[in-house]
Amino acid sequence: MSSEAIRRFAEKTPKQTEFGNMRLEIRDQALCVNGSDEWKHVHAQAFQVLWYLAKADGGVVQTKELADWLNENAPLENQITPDYMNIVGSIIKRLRVIMQDIPTLRVRIANDGPRYGYRLETF
């Protein structure tokens, strides 16, 4: 994702959002557990997916909806191809690894079937 795309995303988005005990900071594209000062950096596309899921507040977001939203914020050369299910699936997989590396984080990405979508849930 280009710096121009990141700037456009940041301009139209609040600076922070939360879900469960997870806090996301757009400026640094990072997440942390509420009450902690340890931030974990997240790759740009993965951060956008996590942000979108957090803003859905536990609701299911369809895979195609995630791909469409990523394309809205990406320059033409970085847009997702028709193979969007695999690309979004790879991003979700990376996010799960990052989130599992934070032992106090009580939020996970639930899968409602690859054809249906994803959602955040607390545990």
N, C-alpha and C positions, 0 to 999 in steps of 0.2 A: 504494500500500500504506500502510495506516495505521501510526502509531507503535505501536499495540497489536499489530498483526500482526508488525512487525519485532521487538518485544520478545519475543513468543512464539517466533519463529524463533531469536532469539539465545539464549534460555534453554535450548533443547534441543539446541544445536549447539556443538561445540568452537569455541574462539576463532580458530584458524587451521587451514588445511589447505594441502597442497602437491601439485602435480603437475608432473613435469619440473622446469624451473627457475622455475615460477610459484608464488607464494605468495599466498594469499587471507587477508584479515583481516576477520573478521565485524563487529567494532565500527565500523570506518570504511567498511565495504562497499567495499573497495578491493583492488586486486591490484598486485603488483610482481614484479620479477625477483629471485630469491634473490641476496643480496649487495648489493642496491641499497636506497637509502633513498627512492627516488622512487616514490610510490604513485599509482595511477590510480583515481579514484573510479568506481564502476559503479552505475548505476540499480538500485533495489531488486529488481525482478523479474529483471533481467538478472543481477544478482549471485547470486540464488538459483539460477538455471539453471546458471551457471558453477560454483557450489559443488556442486550435485548431480552435474554431470558429473565434477568433480574427485574426488568421493567414490566414483564408479563406477570409478575407477582404470583408465580406458582401455576399459571395457566399453561396449557400445552401450546407450543409454537411449532407449526408444521415445518418440516425440513425445507420445503420449497420457499416458504416465507422467509426463513433465515437466509437462504441463498439470494433471494430477490433483494432483501435488505442490504446484504453485503455488496451486491452489485450497484445499488444506489449510491454507496459511499466509496466506490472504487473507480479509478480511471479505466478507460476502455481496455487497455492492455492487461489489466489485472482482474478483469471480470471473470466470474465463474462460468465454466462451460456447461453444456447440457448434462454433464456427469456430476451435477451438483450434489446428489445424494452421497457419493463417495467423498467428495471434498468436505461437505459439512460433517460427515461422519468422522473424518480425520481430525477436524478441528475439535469436535466433541471429545474424541479420544485424548488429544493433547490436554484439553482442559481438565479432564478427569485425573490425569497423571499429576498435573499441577495442584489440583485441589486435594488429592490424596496425600501430597507431601506436606500438608499443613494439618498436623494432628488435632489441633483445637477447632478446626473449621467444622461446623455442623450443618453444612449445606452440600448437597450432591446433585448431579444431573441425572434425572430419571429419564428412561427411554420408554416412550409409549408406542414402540414399534418404529422401525426405520421409515416406513411409509407414512406414519402419522406425525411424529414429532418428538420434541424434548421439552422438559420442564425442570425447574429447580424445585427441590424439596428439602425440608429440614429433617434432621433425625436426632 
